[in-house]
Amino acid sequence: MPLYEYRCEKCGDFEQEQAITEAPLEKCPTCGNPVKRLISRNVGLVFKGSGFHITDYVRNNSSENSSESKSSGEPPEKKSE
């Protein structure tokens, strides 16, 4: 769940964990005064698990050599007997 920052004039700044679909807080949970939701500056972005760029585009040397000959449009050389 996202963490939202709020500012209360009496209590100061505080963070509240809320679902995205929840309405913003209107009153401070501590004192009951009106609060204002702040725009967050730091976004914690975490990549977990496999499937990101470094693992998606890994190539073996042998597959690179065979793909180069296929992409050049030249027929593979025949071995001389």
C-alpha positions as a Python dict, from the first residue, in 0.01 Angstrom:
ca = {
    (1, 'M'): (0, 0, 0),
    (2, 'P'): (123, 353, -74),
    (3, 'L'): (247, 581, 201),
    (4, 'Y'): (101, 933, 190),
    (5, 'E'): (238, 1241, 366),
    (6, 'Y'): (9, 1484, 545),
    (7, 'R'): (62, 1811, 733),
    (8, 'C'): (-130, 1909, 1044),
    (9, 'E'): (-87, 2267, 1168),
    (10, 'K'): (-85, 2150, 1529),
    (11, 'C'): (102, 1815, 1512),
    (12, 'G'): (327, 1875, 1208),
    (13, 'D'): (400, 1631, 926),
    (14, 'F'): (306, 1264, 944),
    (15, 'E'): (276, 966, 711),
    (16, 'Q'): (-29, 747, 663),
    (17, 'E'): (-46, 415, 479),
    (18, 'Q'): (-364, 403, 268),
    (19, 'A'): (-504, 212, -26),
    (20, 'I'): (-503, 399, -356),
    (21, 'T'): (-882, 382, -368),
    (22, 'E'): (-922, 537, -21),
    (23, 'A'): (-1020, 902, 9),
    (24, 'P'): (-753, 1137, 146),
    (25, 'L'): (-763, 1211, 518),
    (26, 'E'): (-947, 1529, 615),
    (27, 'K'): (-869, 1528, 989),
    (28, 'C'): (-556, 1451, 1187),
    (29, 'P'): (-583, 1109, 1356),
    (30, 'T'): (-409, 1250, 1666),
    (31, 'C'): (-577, 1585, 1734),
    (32, 'G'): (-870, 1605, 1487),
    (33, 'N'): (-757, 1930, 1319),
    (34, 'P'): (-782, 1964, 939),
    (35, 'V'): (-488, 1821, 740),
    (36, 'K'): (-344, 1879, 395),
    (37, 'R'): (-198, 1600, 183),
    (38, 'L'): (154, 1680, 60),
    (39, 'I'): (315, 1588, -269),
    (40, 'S'): (583, 1328, -203),
    (41, 'R'): (933, 1400, -325),
    (42, 'N'): (1095, 1060, -275),
    (43, 'V'): (939, 762, -441),
    (44, 'G'): (1067, 423, -329),
    (45, 'L'): (1079, 210, -641),
    (46, 'V'): (1179, -149, -581),
    (47, 'F'): (1240, -408, -853),
    (48, 'K'): (1192, -759, -720),
    (49, 'G'): (1220, -1088, -900),
    (50, 'S'): (1352, -1189, -1238),
    (51, 'G'): (1250, -1065, -1577),
    (52, 'F'): (1415, -725, -1595),
    (53, 'H'): (1634, -587, -1872),
    (54, 'I'): (1959, -750, -1767),
    (55, 'T'): (1802, -1097, -1762),
    (56, 'D'): (1578, -1046, -2065),
    (57, 'Y'): (1850, -969, -2317),
    (58, 'V'): (2130, -1202, -2218),
    (59, 'R'): (2288, -1372, -2519),
    (60, 'N'): (2537, -1654, -2542),
    (61, 'N'): (2843, -1612, -2763),
    (62, 'S'): (2744, -1911, -2975),
    (63, 'S'): (2398, -1771, -3045),
    (64, 'E'): (2546, -1430, -3135),
    (65, 'N'): (2775, -1587, -3397),
    (66, 'S'): (2495, -1786, -3556),
    (67, 'S'): (2259, -1485, -3556),
    (68, 'E'): (2526, -1269, -3724),
    (69, 'S'): (2563, -1510, -4015),
    (70, 'K'): (2186, -1536, -4051),
    (71, 'S'): (2136, -1159, -4046),
    (72, 'S'): (2413, -1088, -4300),
    (73, 'G'): (2218, -1261, -4576),
    (74, 'E'): (2521, -1459, -4692),
    (75, 'P'): (2497, -1836, -4718),
    (76, 'P'): (2711, -2029, -4469),
    (77, 'E'): (3049, -2140, -4602),
    (78, 'K'): (3087, -2501, -4710),
    (79, 'K'): (3372, -2709, -4581),
    (80, 'S'): (3624, -2816, -4847),
    (81, 'E'): (3682, -3187, -4870),
}
